[in-house]
Amino acid sequence: MPRLFDLCPNKLKQSSLKNFSIMALGTAIALSPKFITAMSAEEAMRDYQAAIERAEANSDAFSIQLSELYMGLGRVLMNDENYPDAQRALKRGMQIERVNFGLHSISQTPYLFLLADLDILAGDAESAQKAMDSIYLLGRNNYGASDPRILEILDKILNWQVAHYRANPGRGGLNYIVAADIVSQRMSRLMKKSVPMEDPKTPIYYQKLAAVQYLVATHVDQYGLPTEATIEITTNSSAQTTSRSAAGLTYYRRGKAALISRVESLSNQPGSDLISQVNAIAQLADWYLVFGQSHAAIKAYGLAFETLLDEGVSEDVQSIFFSKPQKIEFNLPENNQDKRHKVLEVSALITKRGRARDIQFIDPPEDLSEEEMRSIRRSIQKSRYRPRLNEGNPEESPYKIFLARSGVGNQS
C-alpha cells in the first residue's frame, strides 16, 4: 500500500495549523493530495492531534470540520501502520458525519472505503465486503434504486474490487472477482434502465463492463468455479452456474452485449468520432475471436473495415489501421499498465485466427535461459492477436513482439 502522507508536497508547520481556519485546514490536509510530503508520520500525527484539540475547544465535539481532520489523521496513522488507531480515527470522523448529516449520509463513503482497506490489512475480507455493501446502500437510499448517480458509486466500488483482485490474483482473489461480477451486473441493469445511449460516459461504462466479464472468464478458465454452495458467479442471484463451459458462455454473452451496446452508444454520440466507432467494432470482433466465434469475428472485422472506408478518414489512416496484427486485450479504461522498457524482441507469424506460431527470439541476451524462453513462448502462445486485415479479410502475417524481460505478459 502506498504511504498516503507521501502524496502531499509541502511540509505542514505548526504555524499553519494556528493560522488556518479550521474549515480551510481540514479541506487542505485531509482531502487534498498536495499538502504534507516532507513531514514525518510523527510530526503529522502531532499536528493533526493539536488541530483536533483546538477545533474541539473552539466549537464542540461534533463540529463538521473535525471529520476532515479525523480523516487526515486516519490516513497518516495508516501510513505509519498503526491500524487500530487509524480505525478509531476514521470511525470517529464517520460518526461526526452521521451526527451532522444523518445516519444514511452519503458523506460517509470515503471513510467506508478506508475502513474497508483496514479490514483487508487485518485479514477480515468479510467486513471489507460489508463496507462495500454499505456504500452501495447509502447511494441507493439517498438517490433511489434507479437514479443514474448510483453509477458513479458502483464504479468506485468496482474499481476497489478489481484493484484488490489484482493485488491478490488467483484463488485468493475469489471474493473480489465474485463481488466485481455482482457490481458489474448492477451497473448493467441500471444503464439499460436509466442511462441514455447519448450520454458521453455510456461507451466508457460498457467498455468497463466487458473488461470485467473478460477478467471473470479468465479467472474461471484458470482456476475453475468456486465449490462453496454460498458462492455464485451467475446471471442472477438465484441461479447457479454448474459447469465451467456454461460459465464461459455466460461471460461471453454478457461481454458481447456490453460491446454491442458500446458500438451503439458511440454511433449515437453527438459529433461521433468515426475512428472510435471502428475501434469499438474491431474490439467486438476481437471478443468473438477470443471466445472461438471465428465466423462472427470475420463478419465484424469486415464491418470495421467497411466503416473505416469513409470519405472522412484519410487514405493514410485507412491503409495502416489494420495493416499489422495487434495483441488483444480487454483492459479497464483506468488500468494504465506499467510501460516498462522493452528489452526482448520476438518474431512470430499471426494466423488468420489470431494465434502466434513460428516464435523466434531476435538477438536474445546471453543470460536468457532456456526456461525463460519456454515461459515466454507459452505466454505468447496463450495470447490472442487481432490478425492483419486485407480488404477486410483476416490473413496470416509476420509480427514483431517487444516485451520486458521480467514480465512476459507486458507485450506490445
C-alpha positions in Angstrom: 0.0 0.0 0.0 1.4 3.5 -0.9 2.3 5.7 2.1 -0.6 8.2 1.9 1.1 11.1 3.6 3.8 11.0 0.9 1.2 12.1 -1.6 1.3 15.6 -0.3 4.1 18.0 -1.4 4.6 20.8 1.3 5.6 20.5 4.9 2.8 21.5 7.3 4.1 23.7 10.0 2.6 24.4 13.4 2.1 28.0 12.5 -0.1 26.8 9.5 -2.3 24.9 11.9 -2.7 28.1 14.0 -3.4 30.5 11.2 -5.7 28.4 9.0 -9.4 28.5 9.6 -10.5 25.0 10.7 -12.5 24.6 7.5 -9.6 25.6 5.3 -7.3 23.4 7.3 -9.5 20.4 7.2 -10.1 20.7 3.5 -6.4 21.2 2.7 -4.8 18.5 4.7 -7.5 15.8 4.8 -8.9 16.0 1.3 -6.2 17.5 -0.9 -3.4 15.2 -2.1 -0.9 18.2 -2.1 -0.2 19.3 1.4 2.1 17.2 3.5 5.0 15.4 1.8 8.2 16.1 3.7 6.6 15.6 7.0 7.4 12.6 9.2 4.5 10.5 10.4 5.2 11.5 14.0 5.1 15.2 13.1 1.9 14.8 11.0 0.1 12.9 13.8 1.2 15.5 16.4 -0.1 18.4 14.2 -3.4 16.7 13.5 -4.0 15.9 17.1 -3.2 19.6 18.1 -5.6 20.8 15.4 -8.3 18.5 16.7 -7.9 19.7 20.2 -8.1 23.3 19.1 -11.2 22.6 17.0 -12.9 20.9 19.9 -12.0 23.8 22.2 -13.3 26.4 19.8 -16.6 24.7 18.8 -17.8 21.3 20.0 -17.0 17.6 19.8 -19.2 17.1 16.7 -18.1 20.1 14.6 -18.2 19.1 11.0 -14.7 20.4 10.4 -13.4 17.7 12.8 -14.5 14.9 10.5 -12.0 16.1 7.9 -9.2 16.3 10.5 -10.0 12.8 11.7 -9.9 11.5 8.1 -6.4 13.1 7.7 -5.3 11.6 11.0 -6.6 8.2 10.0 -4.6 8.3 6.7 -1.4 9.3 8.5 -1.9 6.5 11.0 -2.5 4.0 8.2 0.8 5.1 6.6 2.5 4.6 9.9 0.9 1.1 10.1 -0.9 2.0 13.3 -4.0 0.3 12.1 -6.1 0.1 15.3 -5.7 3.9 16.0 -6.4 4.6 12.3 -9.6 2.7 12.5 -10.6 4.6 15.6 -9.9 7.9 14.0 -11.8 7.1 10.8 -14.8 5.7 12.8 -14.8 8.9 14.8 -14.8 11.0 11.7 -17.6 9.0 10.2 -19.6 9.3 13.4 -19.3 13.1 13.1 -20.7 12.9 9.6 -23.6 10.9 10.8 -24.4 13.3 13.6 -24.3 16.3 11.2 -25.9 14.8 8.1 -27.9 11.8 9.2 -27.4 8.1 9.7 -27.5 7.4 5.9 -25.5 10.4 4.7 -23.6 9.8 1.5 -20.6 11.7 3.0 -19.6 8.6 4.9 -18.5 6.9 1.7 -14.7 7.9 1.7 -14.5 6.7 5.4 -16.0 3.4 4.5 -13.5 2.8 1.6 -10.6 3.5 4.0 -12.1 1.3 6.7 -12.5 -1.5 4.2 -8.8 -1.1 3.3 -8.0 -1.5 7.0 -10.2 -4.6 7.2 -8.2 -6.1 4.3 -5.0 -5.4 6.1 -6.4 -7.1 9.2 -7.3 -10.1 7.2 -11.0 -9.5 7.5 -12.2 -9.7 3.9 -15.8 -10.3 5.0 -16.1 -7.0 6.9 -14.4 -5.2 3.9 -17.2 -6.6 1.6 -19.8 -5.5 4.1 -18.4 -2.0 3.9 -18.7 -2.1 0.1 -22.3 -3.2 0.5 -22.9 -0.3 2.9 -21.6 2.2 0.4 -24.0 0.8 -2.3 -26.9 1.0 0.1 -26.1 4.6 1.1 -26.2 5.6 -2.6 -29.5 3.7 -3.1 -31.1 5.2 0.0 -30.0 8.8 -1.0 -30.7 8.7 -4.7 -33.2 5.9 -5.3 -32.5 2.5 -6.9 -32.8 3.7 -10.5 -31.0 7.0 -10.3 -28.0 7.3 -12.7 -26.0 8.9 -9.9 -25.6 5.5 -8.3 -23.4 4.6 -11.3 -20.5 6.7 -10.0 -20.8 4.9 -6.7 -20.9 1.5 -8.3 -18.0 2.4 -10.5 -15.8 3.3 -7.4 -16.8 0.0 -5.8 -15.9 -1.9 -8.9 -12.5 -0.2 -9.1 -11.9 -1.1 -5.5 -12.8 -4.8 -6.1 -10.7 -5.0 -9.2 -7.7 -3.3 -7.6 -7.8 -5.8 -4.7 -8.2 -8.7 -7.0 -5.1 -7.6 -8.9 -3.3 -7.4 -5.6 -4.5 -10.9 -4.8 -4.6 -12.8 -8.1 -5.5 -16.4 -8.3 -7.8 -18.4 -6.0 -7.0 -15.9 -3.1 -8.9 -13.2 -5.0 -12.1 -15.2 -5.5 -14.2 -12.9 -3.2 -13.1 -9.8 -5.2 -13.9 -11.4 -8.5 -17.3 -12.6 -7.4 -18.1 -9.1 -6.0 -16.8 -7.4 -9.1 -19.2 -9.5 -11.2 -22.1 -8.6 -9.0 -21.3 -4.9 -9.1 -21.0 -5.0 -12.9 -24.4 -6.6 -13.3 -25.9 -3.9 -11.1 -24.3 -1.3 -13.4 -25.6 -3.1 -16.5 -29.2 -3.2 -15.3 -29.1 0.4 -14.2 -27.6 1.6 -17.5 -30.3 -0.2 -19.5 -33.0 1.3 -17.4 -31.8 4.9 -16.7 -28.8 6.0 -18.8 -29.3 7.1 -22.4 -27.1 5.9 -25.2 -26.2 9.6 -25.9 -24.6 10.1 -22.5 -20.8 10.6 -23.1 -19.9 8.2 -20.3 -22.0 5.4 -21.6 -19.4 3.9 -24.0 -16.8 4.0 -21.2 -19.0 2.1 -18.8 -19.9 -0.5 -21.4 -16.2 -1.0 -22.2 -15.6 -1.5 -18.5 -18.4 -4.0 -18.2 -16.9 -6.1 -21.0 -13.5 -5.9 -19.4 -14.9 -7.2 -16.1 -16.5 -10.1 -17.9 -13.2 -11.0 -19.5 -11.5 -10.8 -16.1 -14.1 -13.1 -14.6 -14.0 -15.5 -17.5 -10.2 -15.6 -17.4 -10.3 -16.4 -13.6 -12.8 -19.2 -14.1 -10.8 -20.6 -17.0 -7.6 -20.7 -15.0 -8.9 -21.7 -11.6 -12.3 -23.2 -12.1 -15.6 -22.4 -10.5 -15.9 -22.0 -6.7 -17.1 -25.1 -5.0 -18.7 -23.5 -2.0 -22.5 -23.5 -2.2 -22.7 -20.0 -0.9 -20.6 -18.6 -3.7 -22.3 -17.8 -7.0 -21.0 -16.2 -10.2 -24.2 -16.1 -12.2 -26.6 -14.2 -14.3 -28.8 -13.5 -11.3 -28.8 -14.0 -7.6 -30.9 -17.2 -7.6 -29.4 -19.3 -10.5 -26.2 -21.3 -10.1 -23.7 -22.0 -12.8 -22.9 -25.7 -12.8 -20.0 -26.1 -15.2 -17.0 -24.2 -16.4 -18.2 -24.2 -20.0 -21.6 -22.9 -19.1 -19.9 -20.1 -17.1 -17.8 -19.2 -20.0 -20.8 -18.9 -22.2 -22.5 -16.6 -19.6 -19.5 -14.3 -19.6 -19.2 -14.4 -23.4 -22.8 -13.3 -23.8 -22.5 -10.6 -21.2 -19.3 -9.2 -22.7 -20.7 -9.4 -26.2 -23.9 -7.5 -25.1 -21.7 -4.8 -23.5 -19.5 -4.3 -26.5 -22.5 -4.2 -28.9 -24.0 -1.5 -26.7 -20.7 0.4 -26.7 -20.8 0.4 -30.5 -24.4 1.6 -30.5 -23.7 4.3 -27.9 -20.7 5.6 -29.9 -22.8 5.9 -33.1 -25.4 7.9 -31.1 -22.9 10.4 -29.7 -23.2 14.0 -31.0 -20.4 14.6 -33.3 -19.4 11.0 -33.2 -15.8 10.1 -33.8 -15.7 7.6 -36.7 -12.3 6.1 -35.6 -13.7 5.4 -32.1 -16.6 3.5 -33.8 -14.1 1.5 -35.9 -12.1 0.7 -32.8 -15.3 -0.4 -31.0 -16.4 -2.7 -33.8 -12.9 -4.2 -34.1 -12.9 -4.9 -30.4 -16.3 -6.6 -30.7 -14.6 -8.8 -33.4 -11.7 -9.4 -31.0 -14.2 -10.6 -28.5 -15.7 -13.1 -30.9 -12.3 -14.3 -31.9 -11.1 -14.9 -28.3 -14.2 -16.9 -27.5 -13.9 -19.1 -30.6 -16.6 -17.5 -32.7 -14.5 -17.2 -35.9 -17.3 -16.7 -38.3 -18.8 -13.8 -36.3 -15.3 -12.3 -35.9 -14.7 -12.3 -39.6 -18.0 -10.5 -40.2 -17.3 -8.0 -37.5 -13.8 -7.3 -38.8 -15.3 -6.8 -42.2 -17.8 -4.3 -40.9 -15.0 -2.4 -39.1 -13.0 -2.2 -42.3 -16.0 -1.0 -44.3 -16.7 1.7 -41.6 -13.1 2.8 -42.0 -13.6 3.4 -45.7 -15.4 6.7 -45.2 -14.5 9.9 -47.0 -13.9 11.5 -43.6 -11.0 9.2 -42.9 -7.7 9.9 -44.7 -6.2 7.3 -47.0 -3.1 7.1 -44.9 -5.2 6.1 -41.8 -7.2 3.6 -43.9 -4.0 2.0 -45.2 -2.3 1.5 -41.9 -5.2 0.9 -39.4 -5.4 -2.9 -39.9 -2.1 -3.3 -41.6 -0.4 -5.3 -38.8 -1.5 -7.6 -36.0 -2.3 -6.3 -32.5 -2.4 -8.1 -29.2 -6.0 -8.5 -28.0 -6.6 -7.1 -24.5 -9.7 -6.1 -22.6 -8.4 -3.7 -20.0 -10.3 -1.5 -17.8 -10.2 2.1 -19.0 -8.3 3.3 -15.9 -5.9 0.4 -16.0 -2.8 2.2 -17.2 -0.3 -0.7 -17.5 3.3 -0.3 -16.5 5.2 0.9 -19.6 8.5 -0.7 -18.7 11.4 -0.6 -21.1 11.1 -3.4 -23.6 14.3 -5.4 -23.9 13.3 -8.5 -25.8 12.3 -8.7 -29.4 10.4 -11.8 -30.7 9.1 -12.5 -34.2 6.1 -14.7 -34.9 3.5 -15.4 -37.6 0.0 -14.4 -36.6 -2.6 -16.7 -38.2 -6.0 -15.8 -39.5 -7.5 -16.9 -36.2 -5.1 -14.7 -34.1 -2.7 -17.4 -32.9 1.0 -17.0 -32.8 3.3 -19.6 -34.4 6.9 -19.9 -35.5 8.0 -17.9 -32.5 11.7 -16.8 -32.7 13.9 -14.7 -30.5 15.8 -11.9 -32.2 19.3 -11.4 -30.8 18.4 -12.6 -27.3 20.7 -11.6 -24.4 23.3 -14.3 -23.5 21.9 -14.7 -20.0 18.4 -15.5 -21.2 17.9 -19.1 -20.1 16.0 -21.9 -21.9 13.5 -21.9 -19.1 12.8 -18.2 -19.6 12.4 -18.7 -23.3 9.9 -21.5 -22.8 7.9 -19.4 -20.4 7.8 -16.5 -22.9 6.8 -18.8 -25.7 4.0 -20.2 -23.6 2.8 -16.7 -22.7 2.8 -15.6 -26.4 1.0 -18.8 -27.5 -1.7 -18.3 -24.9 -2.3 -14.7 -26.0 -4.6 -13.9 -28.9 -3.9 -11.3 -31.6 -6.1 -9.3 -33.9 -4.9 -10.5 -37.4 -3.9 -8.3 -40.2 -6.9 -7.4 -42.4 -6.5 -7.3 -46.2 -9.6 -5.6 -47.7 -11.4 -6.6 -44.5 -10.4 -10.2 -44.6 -8.0 -11.7 -41.9 -4.8 -13.1 -43.3 -1.6 -14.6 -41.9 1.2 -12.1 -41.4 4.6 -11.7 -39.6 4.7 -9.7 -36.4 7.3 -8.4 -34.1 6.6 -8.5 -30.3 8.6 -6.4 -27.9 8.4 -7.3 -24.2 10.0 -6.6 -20.9 12.4 -9.2 -19.6 10.7 -9.7 -16.2 7.1 -9.5 -17.4 6.2 -11.8 -20.3 2.7 -10.5 -20.1 3.8 -7.0 -20.9 3.8 -7.4 -24.6 3.3 -4.8 -27.4 
